[in-house]
Amino acid sequence: MVTIKAASVIYPRLRVYSEENFRGLRRTYRGNLGIADIDAVLTGIESLRFFSTNPNATLVLFDRSRFRDNFVILRGNRSIRELDDFLRRGDVESLISSQSAADSGAGSRHTAHW
């Protein structure tokens, strides 16, 4: 007898790219997470896609590492072709990706280790 186990899908999904316009190396993260220094991932994140089935899923972009200083809060699905100068006062240096507590799924996973 074969047992089939259903895989649970974890949201939100954040796919980051090493080049602008969703090119170059990429890494996919799932679940709630914070990246304190985006230059430490793929030698820098230049573009990203943020997806969730929950319209209240949140992406917070900060202009300094370790989630400091100026920030912008984005809700819902986003595709950002170029992170350079996305914020008024500078480049995105850290970010938080989160799902609403009511629909967070189980745990947090990413597809590659650093």
N, C-alpha and C positions, 0 to 999 in steps of 0.2 A: 504494500500500500504506500502511495506517495502522498506526503502531506505538503500542502502548499501554504506557505506563510505569507500573508499580505504585508507588504512594506509600507510603513507610514511615511508620509511626505511631511517634511518639516519646513515651516515658513517662519520668517521671511527668508528669501533666497537673495544673496548678494553675490554678484559675479563681478570681479574686478579685473582690469586689463592693464598691462604694462605700457600701452601706447594709446594715444588718442583715437577716437572713432572706433572703439571696441576691437582693437587690433593688438597683436603681440601676444605675449604670454598671458594666460588667464588662470584665475583661481576662483573656485566657487565655495561660498560659506553658507551654512544653513542654520537657522535659529537666531536667538538673541546673541549679540556680540558687540564688542568694542574693539576698535583697532587704534591703539594709543599713538602709533607713529606709522603713517601710511608709507613712508619712505623705506620702512623695514620689510614691506611686502612686495615681492616681485621687483625689487629695486625701485619702487615707487609706483603708485597707482595713478594712472593718467585718465582713465574713463571707467564707468561702472554702470551696471544695470541692477536695479532693486525691484524685486517682485514679491508680492504676497497676495493671497486670496482675500485678505482682510483690508478693506479700504483705510483703516486707521493705523496700519503698520507705519512705523516711523523711522526715518533716516535723519540723523542729526550730523551736520558737518561743522567742524571747528577749524579756526584758522591758526591754531597752535597745537602742538603735540600734547598728549595726555589730557585731552578734552578741556582745554582752557580757552579763555578769552571769547572773542566774537564767534557766534554760531548761527546757523540757519536750521529750522526744523521743516522737513518735507514729509508729507503724508501721502500714502498710496504709492502706486508703481511709478518708478522713475528710470529714465535712461539719460545719463549725462555723458555726452561725447567728449567733453574736455573739462577736467577739474581745475586746471590752471586758471587763476583769477575768477573762480566761480563765486567766491565771497567778495564783498566790497573791498575789504582791507587786505586781501591776499589769497594765497593758495590754501586749499584744504590740506590740513596736516594730520587730523585725526577724525574718527567718525564712530557713531553708534548706530546699530541696526537693531530694531526691536519690533516685536509683534505685540498686539494688544493682549493684556493679561487674560481676557476671556477666551482667546483663541490662540494660545501660544504654542500648542503642540507639546511634544515631550522632548525636553533637552535641547542641546545645541550641538551642531556638528559642522565640521568643515572637511573639504575633500583633500586637503594637503596639509602636511605638518611643516612648521618652520623651525 
